Protein backbone atom coordinates (compact mmCIF):
# COMPACT_ATOMS: atom_id res chain seq x y z
CA UNK A 1 0.00 0.00 0.00
CA UNK A 2 2.72 2.57 0.76
CA UNK A 3 4.46 1.79 -2.53
CA UNK A 4 1.21 2.33 -4.47
CA UNK A 5 0.62 5.68 -2.76
CA UNK A 6 4.17 6.79 -3.49
CA UNK A 7 3.80 5.99 -7.20
CA UNK A 8 0.50 7.88 -7.40
CA UNK A 9 2.09 10.96 -5.80
CA UNK A 10 5.03 10.81 -8.19
CA UNK A 11 2.78 10.63 -11.25
CA UNK A 12 0.65 13.49 -9.95
CA UNK A 13 3.72 15.73 -9.53
CA UNK A 14 4.90 14.95 -13.02
CA UNK A 15 1.54 15.78 -14.60
CA UNK A 16 1.28 19.02 -12.62
CA UNK A 17 4.77 20.10 -13.66
CA UNK A 18 4.09 19.28 -17.31
CA UNK A 19 0.83 21.23 -17.40
CA UNK A 20 1.57 24.24 -15.20
CA UNK A 21 5.37 24.32 -14.88
CA UNK A 22 6.17 27.00 -17.46
CA UNK A 23 3.38 29.40 -16.49
CA UNK A 24 4.07 28.93 -12.78
CA UNK A 25 7.80 29.68 -13.17
CA UNK A 26 7.27 32.89 -15.15
CA UNK A 27 4.60 34.19 -12.79
CA UNK A 28 6.87 33.65 -9.78
CA UNK A 29 9.59 35.82 -11.32
CA UNK A 30 7.18 38.64 -12.17
CA UNK A 31 5.49 38.53 -8.76
CA UNK A 32 8.81 38.52 -6.94
CA UNK A 33 10.04 41.58 -8.81
CA UNK A 34 6.81 43.49 -8.31
CA UNK A 35 6.57 42.56 -4.65
CA UNK A 36 10.15 43.69 -4.07
CA UNK A 37 9.40 47.09 -5.59
CA UNK A 38 6.20 47.46 -3.61
CA UNK A 39 7.93 46.50 -0.39
CA UNK A 40 10.72 49.07 -0.89
CA UNK A 41 8.25 51.81 -1.83
CA UNK A 42 6.09 51.12 1.22
CA UNK A 43 9.12 51.12 3.49
CA UNK A 44 10.39 54.45 2.16
CA UNK A 45 6.93 55.99 2.41
CA UNK A 46 6.36 54.81 5.98
CA UNK A 47 9.79 55.82 7.30
CA UNK A 48 10.55 59.07 5.48
CA UNK A 49 7.24 60.58 4.42
CA UNK A 50 6.72 62.39 7.73
CA UNK A 51 10.23 63.81 8.04
CA UNK A 52 10.76 65.45 4.69
CA UNK A 53 10.02 68.84 6.20
CA UNK A 54 10.31 70.21 9.71
CA UNK A 55 7.13 70.69 11.75
CA UNK A 56 5.93 74.27 11.81
CA UNK A 57 6.90 74.86 15.46
CA UNK A 58 10.49 73.69 14.84
CA UNK A 59 10.67 75.69 11.62
CA UNK A 60 9.60 78.83 13.46
CA UNK A 61 12.16 78.14 16.22
CA UNK A 62 14.94 77.98 13.63
CA UNK A 63 13.77 81.17 11.99
CA UNK A 64 12.21 79.53 8.93
CA UNK A 65 8.85 80.52 7.52
CA UNK A 66 5.80 78.38 8.11
CA UNK A 67 5.09 76.29 5.00
CA UNK A 68 2.19 77.53 2.91
CA UNK A 69 -0.32 75.23 1.17
CA UNK A 70 1.37 75.91 -2.17
CA UNK A 71 4.82 74.98 -0.92
CA UNK A 72 3.35 71.96 0.85
CA UNK A 73 1.82 70.74 -2.39
CA UNK A 74 5.12 71.20 -4.18
CA UNK A 75 6.90 69.42 -1.40
CA UNK A 76 4.55 66.46 -1.62
CA UNK A 77 5.14 66.37 -5.35
CA UNK A 78 8.87 66.28 -4.83
CA UNK A 79 8.38 63.54 -2.25
CA UNK A 80 6.52 61.39 -4.77
CA UNK A 81 9.23 62.00 -7.38
CA UNK A 82 11.90 61.11 -4.85
CA UNK A 83 10.05 57.94 -3.92
CA UNK A 84 9.95 56.81 -7.53
CA UNK A 85 13.68 57.49 -7.93
CA UNK A 86 14.48 55.61 -4.73
CA UNK A 87 12.40 52.66 -5.88
CA UNK A 88 14.22 52.63 -9.20
CA UNK A 89 17.57 52.59 -7.41
CA UNK A 90 16.52 49.95 -4.90
CA UNK A 91 16.64 46.93 -7.17
CA UNK A 92 18.81 43.99 -6.34
CA UNK A 93 22.41 44.98 -6.84
CA UNK A 94 25.02 42.44 -7.92
CA UNK A 95 28.34 44.27 -8.31
CA UNK A 96 30.78 43.00 -10.87
CA UNK A 97 34.51 43.48 -11.16
CA UNK A 98 34.06 46.48 -13.47
CA UNK A 99 31.39 48.21 -11.38
CA UNK A 100 33.12 48.18 -8.02
CA UNK A 101 32.96 51.49 -6.21
CA UNK A 102 35.73 52.87 -4.00
CA UNK A 103 34.09 53.48 -0.64
CA UNK A 104 37.18 54.85 1.10
CA UNK A 105 36.57 58.49 0.13
CA UNK A 106 32.88 58.23 0.88
CA UNK A 107 33.45 56.70 4.31
CA UNK A 108 36.22 59.10 5.28
CA UNK A 109 34.07 62.15 4.67
CA UNK A 110 31.41 61.06 7.12
CA UNK A 111 31.18 59.18 10.39
CA UNK A 112 27.76 57.72 9.58
CA UNK A 113 27.28 54.04 8.92
CA UNK A 114 24.68 54.72 6.24
CA UNK A 115 26.39 56.16 3.16
CA UNK A 116 24.66 57.05 -0.09
CA UNK A 117 26.41 55.30 -2.93
CA UNK A 118 26.94 57.55 -5.97
CA UNK A 119 25.43 56.38 -9.25
CA UNK A 120 27.34 56.47 -12.50
CA UNK A 121 24.33 56.89 -14.79
CA UNK A 122 22.05 59.94 -15.12
CA UNK A 123 18.66 59.91 -13.48
CA UNK A 124 15.80 58.52 -15.52
CA UNK A 125 18.06 56.38 -17.70
CA UNK A 126 16.83 52.77 -17.72
CA UNK A 127 19.34 50.19 -16.70
CA UNK A 128 19.21 46.47 -16.12
CA UNK A 129 21.68 46.71 -13.24
CA UNK A 130 21.21 49.63 -10.79
CA UNK A 131 22.86 50.54 -7.49
CA UNK A 132 21.06 50.75 -4.15
CA UNK A 133 20.19 54.11 -2.61
CA UNK A 134 21.80 53.46 0.75
CA UNK A 135 23.93 50.64 2.03
CA UNK A 136 25.52 49.89 5.38
CA UNK A 137 29.24 49.47 4.76
CA UNK A 138 32.26 48.90 6.95
CA UNK A 139 34.61 51.84 7.06
CA UNK A 140 37.87 50.26 6.02
CA UNK A 141 39.98 53.30 6.88
CA UNK A 142 38.35 53.87 10.26
CA UNK A 143 40.78 55.11 12.89
CA UNK A 144 39.85 55.33 16.57
CA UNK A 145 40.22 58.64 18.32
CA UNK A 146 43.83 58.97 19.38
CA UNK A 147 44.13 60.00 23.02
CA UNK A 148 45.92 63.18 23.93
CA UNK A 149 48.84 63.11 26.30
CA UNK A 150 48.20 64.31 29.85
CA UNK A 151 50.77 64.56 32.57
CA UNK A 152 50.25 62.12 35.46
CA UNK A 153 48.84 63.38 38.72
CA UNK A 154 50.60 63.20 42.08
CA UNK A 155 49.43 63.72 45.64
CA UNK A 156 50.61 67.14 46.82
CA UNK A 157 48.96 67.74 50.16
CA UNK A 158 46.86 65.92 52.76
CA UNK A 159 44.78 67.90 55.24
CA UNK A 160 43.05 66.41 58.26
CA UNK A 161 39.95 68.46 57.87
CA UNK A 162 36.79 67.22 59.55
CA UNK A 163 35.51 64.86 62.23
CA UNK A 164 33.34 63.04 59.72
CA UNK A 165 33.22 62.07 56.07
CA UNK A 166 33.97 64.97 53.71
CA UNK A 167 30.89 65.10 51.45
CA UNK A 168 31.03 68.51 49.70
CA UNK A 169 33.64 70.82 48.13
CA UNK A 170 33.40 74.16 46.33
CA UNK A 171 36.07 76.51 44.93
CA UNK A 172 35.37 80.24 44.88
CA UNK A 173 35.50 82.08 41.53
CA UNK A 174 38.65 84.02 42.43
CA UNK A 175 40.57 80.77 43.04
CA UNK A 176 41.81 82.02 46.42
CA UNK A 177 40.01 79.65 48.78
CA UNK A 178 37.69 76.67 48.82
CA UNK A 179 34.99 75.41 51.17
CA UNK A 180 34.38 71.92 52.51
CA UNK A 181 31.58 70.28 54.48
CA UNK A 182 30.87 66.85 55.85
CA UNK A 183 29.55 64.69 58.63
CA UNK A 184 30.64 67.01 61.45
CA UNK A 185 28.02 69.62 60.34
CA UNK A 186 30.67 72.35 59.94
CA UNK A 187 31.54 74.36 56.82
CA UNK A 188 35.24 75.13 56.70
CA UNK A 189 36.98 77.70 54.51
CA UNK A 190 40.55 76.85 53.44
CA UNK A 191 43.28 78.85 51.73
CA UNK A 192 43.81 77.13 48.40
CA UNK A 193 47.55 77.75 48.11
CA UNK A 194 48.68 76.99 51.65
CA UNK A 195 45.89 74.78 52.97
CA UNK A 196 45.47 76.86 56.13
CA UNK A 197 42.05 76.93 57.78
CA UNK A 198 40.64 80.45 57.59
CA UNK A 199 37.06 80.18 58.86
CA UNK A 200 34.46 77.74 60.24
CA UNK A 201 30.71 78.22 59.79
CA UNK A 202 28.19 76.42 62.00
CA UNK A 203 24.44 76.23 61.53
CA UNK A 204 23.50 72.87 60.09
CA UNK A 205 22.31 70.17 62.46
CA UNK A 206 23.05 67.21 60.19
CA UNK A 207 25.53 66.09 57.53
CA UNK A 208 26.32 68.70 54.87
CA UNK A 209 25.90 67.25 51.37
CA UNK A 210 26.28 70.19 48.98
CA UNK A 211 28.17 73.48 48.66
CA UNK A 212 28.22 76.13 45.95
CA UNK A 213 29.81 79.59 45.77
CA UNK A 214 27.97 82.16 43.66
CA UNK A 215 30.14 83.70 40.92
CA UNK A 216 28.09 86.92 40.87
CA UNK A 217 27.19 87.44 44.54
CA UNK A 218 29.09 87.20 47.84
CA UNK A 219 27.00 84.17 48.77
CA UNK A 220 27.77 80.61 49.75
CA UNK A 221 24.95 78.06 49.48
CA UNK A 222 24.81 74.85 51.47
CA UNK A 223 22.40 71.96 51.87
CA UNK A 224 22.28 68.94 54.13
CA UNK A 225 20.39 65.99 55.43
CA UNK A 226 18.54 68.27 57.90
CA UNK A 227 16.24 69.33 54.98
CA UNK A 228 17.73 72.83 55.11
CA UNK A 229 19.11 74.94 52.25
CA UNK A 230 21.01 77.93 53.56
CA UNK A 231 22.43 81.07 51.97
CA UNK A 232 25.51 82.45 53.74
CA UNK A 233 26.61 86.06 53.37
CA UNK A 234 30.40 85.87 53.13
CA UNK A 235 30.77 89.53 54.06
CA UNK A 236 29.02 88.99 57.40
CA UNK A 237 29.70 85.23 57.76
CA UNK A 238 26.14 84.41 58.73
CA UNK A 239 22.97 82.93 57.27
CA UNK A 240 20.80 85.49 55.50
CA UNK A 241 18.22 83.20 53.81
CA UNK A 242 16.82 79.72 54.22
CA UNK A 243 14.79 77.80 51.65
CA UNK A 244 12.05 75.55 53.06
CA UNK A 245 10.15 73.00 51.01
CA UNK A 246 11.99 69.70 50.79
CA UNK A 247 10.29 66.87 52.65
CA UNK A 248 13.51 65.04 53.45
CA UNK A 249 17.28 65.39 53.25
CA UNK A 250 18.76 67.57 50.50
CA UNK A 251 21.64 65.78 48.76
CA UNK A 252 22.76 68.19 46.03
CA UNK A 253 22.45 71.76 44.77
CA UNK A 254 23.69 73.91 41.92
CA UNK A 255 23.47 77.53 40.76
CA UNK A 256 22.42 78.69 37.33
CA UNK A 257 25.33 80.57 35.71
CA UNK A 258 23.27 83.51 34.41
CA UNK A 259 19.93 83.52 36.27
CA UNK A 260 19.43 84.13 39.99
CA UNK A 261 17.95 80.71 40.65
CA UNK A 262 19.05 77.84 42.86
CA UNK A 263 18.34 74.19 42.00
CA UNK A 264 18.26 71.51 44.70
CA UNK A 265 17.46 67.81 44.83
CA UNK A 266 17.32 65.17 47.49
CA UNK A 267 15.71 62.25 49.18
CA UNK A 268 12.13 63.20 48.28
CA UNK A 269 12.81 62.43 44.58
CA UNK A 270 12.02 65.99 43.48
CA UNK A 271 14.13 68.75 41.94
CA UNK A 272 13.17 72.18 43.24
CA UNK A 273 13.98 75.51 41.61
CA UNK A 274 14.21 78.49 43.97
CA UNK A 275 14.29 82.22 43.38
CA UNK A 276 17.53 83.16 45.07
CA UNK A 277 16.34 86.47 46.53
CA UNK A 278 12.65 85.96 47.29
CA UNK A 279 13.07 82.37 48.57
CA UNK A 280 10.06 81.32 46.51
CA UNK A 281 9.91 77.86 44.94
CA UNK A 282 9.57 78.51 41.21
CA UNK A 283 9.24 74.90 40.02
CA UNK A 284 8.93 71.46 41.53
CA UNK A 285 10.31 69.12 38.89
CA UNK A 286 8.87 65.65 39.46
CA UNK A 287 9.40 62.45 37.52
CA UNK A 288 12.20 60.61 39.27
CA UNK A 289 11.26 57.66 41.44
CA UNK A 290 14.48 57.50 43.47
CA UNK A 291 16.70 59.80 45.47
CA UNK A 292 18.20 62.70 43.52
CA UNK A 293 21.96 62.34 43.77
CA UNK A 294 23.23 65.18 41.57
CA UNK A 295 21.93 68.18 39.62
CA UNK A 296 23.78 70.42 37.17
CA UNK A 297 22.80 73.71 35.52
CA UNK A 298 23.98 75.28 32.30
CA UNK A 299 23.02 78.28 30.19
CA UNK A 300 21.56 76.50 27.15
CA UNK A 301 18.87 73.85 26.86
CA UNK A 302 18.65 71.53 28.66
CA UNK A 303 19.23 73.98 31.49
CA UNK A 304 18.95 71.44 34.31
CA UNK A 305 20.29 67.87 34.30
CA UNK A 306 19.54 65.52 37.18
CA UNK A 307 20.72 62.02 38.08
CA UNK A 308 18.93 59.67 40.42
CA UNK A 309 19.12 56.31 42.13
CA UNK A 310 16.32 55.13 39.83
CA UNK A 311 19.08 54.59 37.18
CA UNK A 312 17.84 57.43 34.95
CA UNK A 313 19.00 60.89 33.93
CA UNK A 314 16.47 63.59 33.18
CA UNK A 315 16.93 66.71 31.06
CA UNK A 316 14.71 69.59 32.17
CA UNK A 317 13.47 72.73 30.46
CA UNK A 318 13.77 75.38 33.14
CA UNK A 319 11.32 77.81 31.52
CA UNK A 320 8.51 75.30 31.07
CA UNK A 321 9.31 73.22 34.14
CA UNK A 322 8.96 69.99 32.16
CA UNK A 323 11.10 67.06 31.16
CA UNK A 324 12.86 67.34 27.81
CA UNK A 325 14.18 63.80 27.80
CA UNK A 326 14.89 60.74 29.92
CA UNK A 327 18.11 58.75 29.52
CA UNK A 328 17.75 55.12 30.59
CA UNK A 329 21.07 53.68 29.41
CA UNK A 330 22.52 53.05 32.86
CA UNK A 331 21.83 49.71 34.52
CA UNK A 332 23.01 50.87 37.94
CA UNK A 333 22.26 53.84 40.16
CA UNK A 334 23.48 57.18 38.81
CA UNK A 335 25.38 58.99 41.55
CA UNK A 336 27.34 61.77 39.83
CA UNK A 337 27.28 64.17 36.88
CA UNK A 338 29.92 66.42 35.34
CA UNK A 339 29.46 69.12 32.68
CA UNK A 340 32.38 69.95 30.42
CA UNK A 341 33.43 73.61 30.91
CA UNK A 342 33.88 74.37 27.19
CA UNK A 343 32.05 71.66 25.22
CA UNK A 344 28.29 71.14 24.99
CA UNK A 345 28.44 67.72 26.64
CA UNK A 346 28.36 66.04 30.01
CA UNK A 347 29.22 62.75 31.71
CA UNK A 348 27.37 60.54 34.17
CA UNK A 349 28.80 57.98 36.55
CA UNK A 350 27.32 54.73 37.81
CA UNK A 351 28.62 51.37 39.00
CA UNK A 352 28.28 49.86 35.52
CA UNK A 353 29.95 52.51 33.35
CA UNK A 354 30.78 56.16 33.00
CA UNK A 355 28.88 57.48 29.99
CA UNK A 356 29.41 60.58 27.90
CA UNK A 357 26.43 62.45 26.43
CA UNK A 358 25.97 65.22 23.92
CA UNK A 359 23.55 68.07 24.50
CA UNK A 360 20.86 69.17 23.85
CA UNK A 361 19.18 65.87 22.91
CA UNK A 362 21.23 63.79 25.33
CA UNK A 363 22.73 61.70 22.53
CA UNK A 364 25.00 58.92 23.75
CA UNK A 365 28.63 59.38 22.69
CA UNK A 366 30.83 56.76 24.36
CA UNK A 367 31.54 54.63 27.42
CA UNK A 368 34.39 54.98 29.88
CA UNK A 369 34.83 51.37 30.93
CA UNK A 370 37.00 50.06 33.71
CA UNK A 371 36.00 51.80 36.95
CA UNK A 372 34.52 48.73 38.59
CA UNK A 373 33.31 50.35 41.80
CA UNK A 374 30.63 52.73 43.02
CA UNK A 375 31.44 56.02 41.25
CA UNK A 376 30.57 58.78 43.70
CA UNK A 377 32.10 61.79 41.98
CA UNK A 378 33.10 63.06 38.55
CA UNK A 379 35.06 66.20 37.66
CA UNK A 380 36.30 67.49 34.32
CA UNK A 381 38.55 70.44 33.47
CA UNK A 382 39.19 72.49 30.33
CA UNK A 383 42.23 70.34 29.44
CA UNK A 384 39.91 67.37 28.72
CA UNK A 385 40.86 65.46 31.86
CA UNK A 386 38.00 63.55 33.49
CA UNK A 387 38.45 62.36 37.07
CA UNK A 388 36.32 59.66 38.66
CA UNK A 389 36.45 58.59 42.28
CA UNK A 390 34.74 55.67 43.96
CA UNK A 391 34.18 53.93 47.23
CA UNK A 392 34.61 50.39 48.47
CA UNK A 393 31.46 48.31 47.92
CA UNK A 394 30.45 46.38 51.04
CA UNK A 395 28.17 43.34 50.79
CA UNK A 396 27.07 41.22 53.70
CA UNK A 397 29.39 43.15 55.97
CA UNK A 398 32.51 42.30 53.93
CA UNK A 399 34.63 44.37 51.58
CA UNK A 400 34.47 43.35 47.94
CA UNK A 401 37.80 42.13 46.64
CA UNK A 402 39.59 44.17 44.00
CA UNK A 403 37.89 47.50 44.77
CA UNK A 404 39.61 49.74 47.26
CA UNK A 405 38.55 53.32 46.67
CA UNK A 406 40.11 53.59 43.24
CA UNK A 407 40.66 56.85 41.39
CA UNK A 408 40.99 57.08 37.63
CA UNK A 409 41.93 59.78 35.15
CA UNK A 410 40.48 59.66 31.65
CA UNK A 411 41.03 61.42 28.36
CA UNK A 412 37.72 63.13 27.58
CA UNK A 413 37.99 62.79 23.79
CA UNK A 414 38.91 59.14 23.46
CA UNK A 415 37.73 57.68 26.78
CA UNK A 416 41.19 56.28 27.44
CA UNK A 417 42.11 55.61 31.08
CA UNK A 418 45.66 56.94 31.20
CA UNK A 419 46.18 56.79 34.98
CA UNK A 420 44.78 54.76 37.86
CA UNK A 421 45.66 54.98 41.52
CA UNK A 422 44.37 53.84 44.88
CA UNK A 423 43.56 56.31 47.57
CA UNK A 424 46.17 56.58 50.32
CA UNK A 425 44.22 56.47 53.56
CA UNK A 426 45.22 58.29 56.70
CA UNK A 427 47.21 56.18 59.20
CA UNK A 428 44.88 54.69 61.75
CA UNK A 429 41.85 54.58 59.45
CA UNK A 430 39.96 51.46 58.49
CA UNK A 431 40.21 49.83 55.08
CA UNK A 432 36.53 50.58 54.54
CA UNK A 433 37.35 54.31 54.70
CA UNK A 434 39.35 54.15 51.46
CA UNK A 435 36.83 56.06 49.39
CA UNK A 436 36.32 59.35 47.58
CA UNK A 437 32.99 61.12 48.08
CA UNK A 438 33.48 64.47 46.30
CA UNK A 439 35.96 66.20 44.02
CA UNK A 440 36.51 69.44 42.14
CA UNK A 441 39.14 71.08 39.99
CA UNK A 442 40.26 74.60 40.79
CA UNK A 443 39.57 77.39 38.30
CA UNK A 444 42.80 76.78 36.41
CA UNK A 445 42.28 73.03 36.15
CA UNK A 446 45.79 72.36 37.45
CA UNK A 447 44.79 71.24 40.93
CA UNK A 448 42.36 68.55 41.94
CA UNK A 449 40.75 68.54 45.39
CA UNK A 450 39.06 65.43 46.77
CA UNK A 451 37.01 64.83 49.91
CA UNK A 452 37.49 61.39 51.36
CA UNK A 453 35.92 58.87 53.71
CA UNK A 454 38.91 58.98 56.07
CA UNK A 455 37.98 62.59 57.01
CA UNK A 456 40.83 64.12 54.97
CA UNK A 457 41.11 66.47 52.00
CA UNK A 458 43.65 65.57 49.32
CA UNK A 459 45.12 68.01 46.80
CA UNK A 460 46.61 66.59 43.60
CA UNK A 461 48.76 68.29 40.98
CA UNK A 462 50.32 67.31 37.68
CA UNK A 463 53.85 65.98 37.62
CA UNK A 464 56.01 68.81 36.27
CA UNK A 465 58.88 66.49 35.39
CA UNK A 466 56.81 64.22 33.18
CA UNK A 467 57.88 63.97 29.54
CA UNK A 468 55.49 63.35 26.69
CA UNK A 469 56.41 60.51 24.30
CA UNK A 470 57.08 61.50 20.71
CA UNK A 471 54.27 59.40 19.26
CA UNK A 472 51.62 61.73 20.70
CA UNK A 473 50.32 64.51 18.49
CA UNK A 474 50.67 67.05 21.31
CA UNK A 475 54.24 66.03 22.15
CA UNK A 476 55.29 69.66 22.54
CA UNK A 477 52.95 70.12 25.51
CA UNK A 478 54.49 70.00 28.96
CA UNK A 479 52.81 70.35 32.34
CA UNK A 480 52.27 73.94 33.35
CA UNK A 481 53.63 75.05 36.67
CA UNK A 482 51.10 76.82 38.82
CA UNK A 483 52.42 80.12 40.16
CA UNK A 484 50.56 79.73 43.42
CA UNK A 485 52.18 76.45 44.41
CA UNK A 486 54.29 76.88 47.53
CA UNK A 487 56.86 74.14 47.44
CA UNK A 488 57.70 74.20 51.13
CA UNK A 489 54.11 73.53 52.11
CA UNK A 490 53.27 70.78 49.64
LINCORUR-V953933 format. One record per residue. N is the residue number from 1. NEAR is the number of other ideal C-beta (glycine too) atoms within 8 Angstrom. Layout:
n:near
N:NEAR
N:NEAR
//
This chain:
n:near
1:4
2:5
3:6
4:7
5:8
6:8
7:8
8:8
9:8
10:8
11:8
12:8
13:8
14:8
15:8
16:9
17:8
18:6
19:6
20:7
21:9
22:6
23:7
24:8
25:8
26:8
27:8
28:8
29:8
30:8
31:8
32:8
33:8
34:8
35:8
36:10
37:11
38:8
39:8
40:11
41:11
42:8
43:8
44:13
45:9
46:6
47:6
48:7
49:9
50:4
51:5
52:8
53:8
54:7
55:6
56:8
57:6
58:8
59:13
60:9
61:6
62:7
63:4
64:7
65:4
66:7
67:9
68:6
69:5
70:6
71:8
72:10
73:8
74:8
75:11
76:8
77:8
78:9
79:10
80:8
81:8
82:8
83:11
84:8
85:9
86:12
87:11
88:8
89:11
90:10
91:9
92:4
93:8
94:5
95:6
96:6
97:4
98:4
99:8
100:7
101:8
102:6
103:10
104:8
105:7
106:11
107:13
108:8
109:5
110:7
111:2
112:5
113:5
114:7
115:12
116:6
117:12
118:6
119:8
120:5
121:6
122:4
123:5
124:3
125:6
126:3
127:6
128:3
129:6
130:10
131:9
132:10
133:8
134:8
135:7
136:5
137:8
138:4
139:7
140:7
141:7
142:7
143:4
144:5
145:6
146:8
147:9
148:11
149:10
150:12
151:11
152:10
153:11
154:8
155:8
156:9
157:9
158:10
159:10
160:6
161:12
162:13
163:5
164:10
165:12
166:18
167:12
168:15
169:15
170:11
171:14
172:10
173:7
174:5
175:10
176:7
177:10
178:13
179:15
180:15
181:17
182:16
183:9
184:7
185:11
186:12
187:16
188:13
189:11
190:15
191:10
192:13
193:9
194:7
195:10
196:6
197:8
198:7
199:7
200:8
201:11
202:7
203:7
204:15
205:5
206:9
207:12
208:16
209:14
210:15
211:14
212:10
213:12
214:10
215:6
216:3
217:5
218:6
219:12
220:14
221:16
222:15
223:15
224:16
225:10
226:8
227:10
228:11
229:14
230:13
231:13
232:15
233:11
234:8
235:5
236:6
237:8
238:6
239:9
240:8
241:9
242:9
243:12
244:6
245:7
246:14
247:5
248:7
249:12
250:17
251:14
252:14
253:15
254:10
255:13
256:13
257:8
258:4
259:6
260:6
261:12
262:13
263:15
264:16
265:15
266:16
267:12
268:7
269:11
270:12
271:16
272:13
273:14
274:15
275:10
276:12
277:6
278:5
279:9
280:6
281:10
282:8
283:9
284:9
285:14
286:7
287:6
288:13
289:5
290:10
291:9
292:17
293:13
294:13
295:16
296:12
297:12
298:10
299:6
300:7
301:7
302:13
303:12
304:14
305:15
306:16
307:14
308:17
309:9
310:9
311:12
312:12
313:15
314:14
315:15
316:15
317:12
318:13
319:5
320:5
321:10
322:6
323:10
324:10
325:9
326:9
327:13
328:6
329:5
330:15
331:5
332:8
333:12
334:17
335:12
336:14
337:16
338:13
339:10
340:11
341:7
342:4
343:6
344:7
345:11
346:12
347:15
348:16
349:15
350:15
351:9
352:6
353:8
354:16
355:14
356:14
357:14
358:10
359:13
360:9
361:6
362:13
363:6
364:10
365:8
366:7
367:8
368:15
369:7
370:7
371:13
372:6
373:12
374:8
375:15
376:13
377:14
378:15
379:11
380:14
381:9
382:6
383:6
384:11
385:12
386:15
387:15
388:15
389:15
390:14
391:12
392:13
393:10
394:8
395:6
396:3
397:4
398:6
399:10
400:9
401:4
402:5
403:12
404:10
405:17
406:13
407:14
408:12
409:13
410:14
411:13
412:11
413:8
414:9
415:13
416:7
417:11
418:9
419:9
420:8
421:8
422:8
423:14
424:6
425:11
426:10
427:4
428:3
429:9
430:4
431:8
432:9
433:12
434:14
435:14
436:16
437:13
438:12
439:14
440:11
441:13
442:13
443:8
444:7
445:10
446:8
447:13
448:13
449:15
450:14
451:16
452:17
453:13
454:9
455:15
456:11
457:14
458:13
459:14
460:11
461:13
462:12
463:10
464:8
465:4
466:10
467:5
468:12
469:7
470:5
471:4
472:10
473:5
474:8
475:10
476:5
477:6
478:9
479:8
480:6
481:6
482:9
483:4
484:7
485:10
486:8
487:5
488:4
489:8
490:9
//
